[in-house]
């Protein structure tokens, strides 16, 4: 029940990122691939996940490496409000990630000041405070702890 794929780090639109974000967020393994001389400047992640990705529009940046031919879990939920403790994945500059996310890991998008990241929201959006990731309309996907527990992935 797992698929391994190569994903080029790229400044995806929200619609494109939605196709892979759950898979990236729940990855069993995610590591950068060392590019060869013909791919100089391209950063690729090798992702293994039991959560399905549907990258129908990402033909140039997504390639299946292995699939056990069993159905992966499909997830189609997110939460709109930025709340402390939500898990989050997205694309943003490092300064915004550092100010709004804790326990994060980032992946370089070559030729850009943006990074792909996975982490945990460290603040709550309120009438008096709007996280930079929200005010700058950054590409992201968030799930609350209650949504995570309802998925029963572990």
C-alpha positions in Angstrom: 0.0 0.0 0.0 2.7 2.5 -0.9 3.9 4.4 -3.8 7.4 5.8 -4.3 7.7 8.8 -6.6 10.2 11.4 -7.6 8.9 15.0 -7.2 10.7 18.0 -8.5 10.7 20.9 -6.0 9.0 23.7 -7.7 6.9 26.8 -6.9 3.6 25.0 -7.5 0.3 26.7 -7.6 -2.3 25.9 -4.9 -4.2 23.7 -7.3 -1.1 21.8 -8.3 0.1 21.4 -4.7 -3.3 20.0 -3.7 -2.5 17.0 -5.9 0.5 16.0 -3.9 0.3 17.8 -0.5 -1.4 15.0 1.5 1.0 12.4 0.1 4.0 14.7 1.1 2.5 15.5 4.5 2.1 11.8 5.4 5.2 10.5 3.7 6.9 7.5 5.2 10.1 8.6 3.7 11.2 11.8 1.9 14.7 12.5 0.9 16.5 14.7 -1.7 17.8 12.9 -4.8 21.3 13.8 -6.0 21.0 15.0 -9.5 23.3 13.9 -12.3 25.2 16.2 -14.5 22.3 16.3 -17.0 19.9 17.5 -14.3 22.2 20.1 -12.8 20.2 22.7 -10.9 17.1 20.4 -10.5 16.2 19.4 -6.9 14.2 16.2 -6.7 12.6 14.5 -3.7 12.1 10.8 -3.5 8.9 10.3 -1.6 7.4 7.0 -0.3 3.8 7.4 1.0 0.8 5.2 1.6 -1.4 8.3 0.9 -2.4 8.7 -2.7 -1.3 11.6 -4.8 -3.1 12.5 -8.0 -0.6 14.5 -10.1 -2.5 14.4 -13.4 -1.3 17.9 -14.3 2.3 17.5 -13.0 3.7 15.4 -15.9 7.1 17.3 -16.0 7.7 17.3 -12.2 6.3 14.0 -11.0 7.4 10.5 -11.9 6.3 7.2 -10.3 9.4 5.1 -9.4 7.6 2.1 -7.7 4.0 1.2 -6.9 3.0 -2.0 -5.1 -0.2 -2.0 -7.2 -2.4 -1.8 -4.2 -4.6 1.2 -3.5 -3.2 4.0 -1.4 -5.4 5.8 1.0 -7.1 8.9 -0.5 -7.5 11.9 1.7 -9.3 15.1 0.7 -9.6 17.3 3.7 -7.9 20.4 5.0 -8.6 23.1 7.5 -8.8 26.8 6.5 -7.8 28.4 9.8 -4.2 28.7 11.0 -4.2 27.1 14.5 -1.3 26.3 16.8 -0.7 22.5 16.6 -2.1 22.0 13.0 0.3 20.0 10.8 1.2 22.0 7.7 3.0 21.6 4.4 3.5 24.3 1.8 5.7 26.6 -0.2 7.1 29.9 1.3 10.3 31.9 2.0 12.4 30.7 5.0 11.7 33.8 7.1 7.9 33.2 6.9 8.3 29.5 7.7 10.6 30.3 10.7 8.0 32.8 12.1 4.9 30.6 11.6 6.0 27.0 11.8 7.9 24.8 14.3 9.5 21.4 13.9 9.8 21.9 10.2 11.9 20.5 7.5 12.5 22.4 4.2 13.5 21.4 0.7 15.2 23.8 -1.7 13.4 25.0 -4.8 16.4 25.8 -7.1 16.4 29.3 -8.6 13.9 30.6 -6.1 13.8 32.1 -2.6 10.9 29.8 -1.8 11.2 26.4 0.0 8.9 23.4 0.2 8.3 22.6 3.9 6.5 20.3 6.3 6.0 21.2 9.9 3.6 22.2 12.7 1.8 25.6 13.0 3.2 27.5 16.0 0.6 30.2 16.4 -3.1 30.8 16.0 -4.7 33.2 13.5 -6.9 35.7 15.3 -8.5 39.1 14.8 -5.3 40.6 16.2 -2.8 38.3 14.6 -2.4 37.0 11.0 0.5 34.7 10.3 2.7 35.8 7.4 2.0 32.6 5.6 -1.7 33.5 5.6 -1.3 37.3 4.9 0.9 36.6 1.9 -1.4 33.9 0.6 1.2 31.2 0.5 0.5 27.7 -1.0 -0.2 25.3 1.9 -2.3 22.5 3.3 -3.2 22.2 7.0 -4.8 19.5 9.1 -5.9 19.8 12.7 -5.0 17.2 15.3 -8.7 16.0 15.4 -8.6 15.5 11.6 -5.4 13.6 11.9 -6.8 11.3 14.6 -9.9 10.7 12.5 -7.8 9.4 9.6 -6.4 6.5 11.6 -3.3 6.2 9.5 -1.1 5.1 12.4 
